[in-house]
Amino acid sequence: MRLHLINPNTSTGMTTRIGESASRIAAPGTRIVATQPDSGPVSIEGHFDEAISAVGVTEEIAKGEHDGSDAYIIACFGDPGLMAARELTRAPVLGIAEAGFHVASLISTRFSIVTTLSRTGIIAEHLLQAYGFAHHCRRIRAADIPVLDLEDDGDAALTRVIETCRRARDEDGIGAIVLGCGGMADLRATIEEAVGIPIVEGVTAAVKLAEALVGLGLGTSKHGDLAFPRPKSFTGHFAHLSR
């Protein structure tokens, strides 16, 4: 199985860490191919960043189709470009927020989200409503750290995340926590040991869900709104997307 993991930002260090975390959890025989767009934001921390990164995601899907990928994971908690990506392929495409919500709801009746910045918590709230998980989530908490601090100031960032998770455990009446950033992919086990309740991390959750969907022989439906895009011309910077 070839599982194409797309980091929608352009941080090569984060792409490497996410890919290594996915490879550790993957089943024997699953090959993880971790990539990132050639152009875009170095981190994704708002609606504008997501809009720009979504184009890069679709370009990575096109490359994966050429290379014969069996499934795709969009490794940013905002799930940028998820529905557009699903239009481009018959293979399963999973966003890590949606995957994390599904897995957390299977092991707990209520969960909280611990993310990086408060403004990204609002994006997570929108996703909870869109995906139908708003009633499962007690609270969205922010550790108030920039995404790249997870790389550049790792120990201090980890401490803030653990402190925030402990407050969620003690105050929110929950059974599990969903980590709200792809850059936390390699921190799940450490955080769970420190906090003492199940910690769900979206990249690794998405890997196992993608393996299950491929194993079941299920892919993205091409009946309805996720059918392949209608052929048309694009102009200017997007002329290469013409079909």
C-alpha positions in Angstrom: 0.0 0.0 0.0 1.3 3.4 -1.0 0.0 6.1 1.5 0.8 9.6 0.4 1.1 12.0 3.4 0.8 15.7 2.4 2.1 18.3 4.7 0.3 21.4 3.4 2.9 23.8 4.6 6.5 24.2 3.3 8.5 23.3 6.5 10.7 20.4 5.5 11.6 19.7 9.1 7.9 19.2 10.0 7.3 17.1 6.9 10.1 14.8 8.0 8.8 14.5 11.5 5.3 13.8 10.4 6.4 11.2 7.9 8.5 9.4 10.5 5.6 9.4 13.0 3.3 7.9 10.3 5.9 5.3 9.3 6.2 4.1 12.9 2.5 3.4 13.2 1.9 2.0 9.7 1.4 -1.6 9.2 4.0 -3.8 7.5 3.7 -3.4 3.8 2.4 0.2 4.0 4.8 2.6 2.4 4.6 6.2 3.7 5.5 8.9 1.1 5.7 12.3 2.9 5.7 15.4 0.7 5.0 19.1 0.8 4.1 21.7 -1.8 6.8 23.6 -3.6 5.2 26.9 -2.7 3.1 28.2 0.2 3.2 29.3 3.8 5.9 27.9 6.1 3.1 27.3 8.7 -0.7 27.4 8.6 -2.2 29.6 11.3 -5.4 31.1 9.8 -7.9 31.2 7.0 -5.6 33.0 4.5 -2.8 30.4 5.1 -5.3 27.6 4.5 -6.6 29.2 1.3 -3.1 29.4 -0.2 -2.0 26.0 1.0 -5.1 24.3 -0.5 -3.7 24.9 -4.0 -0.5 23.1 -3.1 -2.5 20.2 -1.6 -4.3 19.7 -4.9 -1.1 19.8 -6.8 0.4 17.1 -4.5 -2.7 15.0 -5.1 -2.1 15.2 -8.9 1.5 14.0 -8.4 0.2 11.2 -6.2 -2.2 10.1 -8.9 0.6 9.9 -11.4 2.7 7.9 -8.9 -0.1 5.4 -8.1 -0.9 6.4 -4.5 -3.6 4.2 -2.8 -4.7 6.8 -0.2 -3.9 10.4 0.9 -3.7 12.2 4.2 -3.8 16.0 4.5 -1.6 16.6 7.6 -2.9 19.9 8.8 -5.6 20.2 11.4 -7.6 22.7 9.4 -8.0 20.0 6.7 -7.2 22.6 3.9 -8.5 21.6 0.5 -10.0 18.3 1.7 -13.1 18.3 -0.5 -11.3 19.6 -3.5 -8.7 16.9 -3.0 -11.4 14.3 -2.9 -12.8 15.5 -6.2 -9.4 14.7 -7.9 -9.1 11.0 -7.0 -10.9 7.7 -6.4 -8.5 6.9 -3.6 -9.5 7.7 0.0 -8.5 11.2 1.2 -8.4 11.9 4.9 -8.0 15.1 6.8 -6.3 14.8 10.2 -9.0 16.8 12.1 -11.8 14.6 10.8 -9.8 11.5 11.5 -9.0 12.6 15.0 -12.7 13.4 15.8 -13.9 10.0 14.5 -11.3 8.1 16.6 -11.9 10.1 19.8 -15.6 9.6 19.5 -15.0 5.8 19.3 -13.1 5.7 22.6 -14.9 8.4 24.7 -18.2 10.1 24.9 -16.7 13.6 25.2 -13.3 15.0 24.2 -11.5 18.3 24.2 -9.1 19.7 21.6 -5.7 21.2 22.5 -4.3 23.3 19.7 -1.6 25.9 19.1 -3.1 29.3 18.7 -6.5 30.6 19.9 -7.4 31.8 16.3 -7.0 28.2 15.0 -9.4 27.0 17.7 -12.1 28.9 15.9 -11.3 27.0 12.7 -11.5 23.7 14.7 -14.9 24.8 15.9 -16.1 25.3 12.4 -14.9 21.8 11.5 -16.6 20.2 14.5 -19.9 21.7 13.3 -19.3 20.8 9.6 -18.4 17.2 10.5 -21.2 16.7 13.0 -19.0 16.3 16.1 -19.8 19.6 17.9 -21.8 17.7 20.6 -18.9 15.4 21.3 -16.4 18.2 22.0 -16.5 19.9 25.4 -13.9 22.6 24.8 -11.2 23.8 22.5 -8.1 25.0 24.3 -5.0 26.7 22.9 -1.5 26.4 24.3 -0.8 29.8 22.7 2.3 28.7 20.8 3.1 29.4 17.2 3.2 26.2 15.1 6.9 26.5 14.3 7.7 26.6 18.0 7.1 22.9 18.0 10.3 22.7 16.0 12.3 25.7 17.1 11.5 25.6 20.8 10.4 22.1 21.2 10.9 21.5 25.0 9.1 24.7 26.0 6.3 24.1 23.5 5.8 20.5 24.7 5.6 21.8 28.3 2.9 24.3 27.4 0.9 21.6 25.5 1.1 19.2 28.5 0.0 21.9 30.9 -3.0 22.7 28.7 -3.9 19.0 28.3 -3.8 18.6 32.1 -6.2 21.5 32.5 -8.5 19.9 30.0 -8.4 16.6 31.8 -9.1 18.2 35.2 -11.7 20.8 34.1 -13.6 19.6 31.0 -15.3 16.4 32.1 -13.8 14.5 29.2 -12.5 11.0 28.4 -9.9 11.9 25.7 -8.0 14.8 24.1 -7.5 15.4 20.4 -4.2 17.2 19.5 -5.0 20.1 17.2 -1.9 20.4 15.0 0.0 18.1 12.6 3.2 19.3 14.1 2.4 17.4 17.3 2.5 14.0 15.5 5.6 12.8 17.3 4.4 14.0 20.7 1.4 11.8 21.3 3.0 9.1 23.5 4.9 11.6 25.6 1.8 13.7 26.2 -0.3 10.6 27.0 2.2 9.4 29.6 2.3 12.8 31.3 -1.5 13.4 31.2 -2.8 9.9 31.9 -5.9 9.8 29.6 -6.1 8.8 25.9 -4.5 11.2 23.5 -5.6 11.1 19.9 -3.3 12.5 17.3 -4.7 13.1 13.8 -1.8 12.0 11.6 -1.4 8.6 13.2 -5.2 8.1 13.5 -5.6 8.9 9.8 -2.9 6.4 8.8 -4.8 3.6 10.5 -8.2 4.7 9.0 -6.6 5.0 5.5 -5.2 1.5 5.8 -8.7 0.2 6.8 -10.4 1.9 3.9 -8.0 0.6 1.4 -8.2 -2.9 3.0 -12.0 -2.7 2.7 -11.7 -1.8 -1.0 -13.4 1.6 -0.4 -12.5 4.8 -2.1 -13.9 8.3 -2.7 -17.4 8.1 -4.4 -17.5 9.7 -7.8 -21.3 9.9 -7.7 -22.5 13.4 -6.7 -20.5 16.4 -5.6 -17.2 14.5 -5.3 -17.2 13.5 -9.0 -14.2 14.5 -10.9 -14.1 18.3 -11.7 -15.7 19.3 -15.0 -13.2 19.9 -17.8 -12.4 23.5 -18.2 -9.6 26.0 -18.9 -7.8 27.9 -16.2 -5.8 31.1 -16.9 -2.8 32.9 -15.5 -1.0 31.3 -12.6 -3.4 28.4 -12.7 -3.2 27.5 -16.4 -1.4 24.3 -15.6 -4.6 23.1 -13.8 -6.6 23.1 -17.1 -8.4 19.8 -17.8 
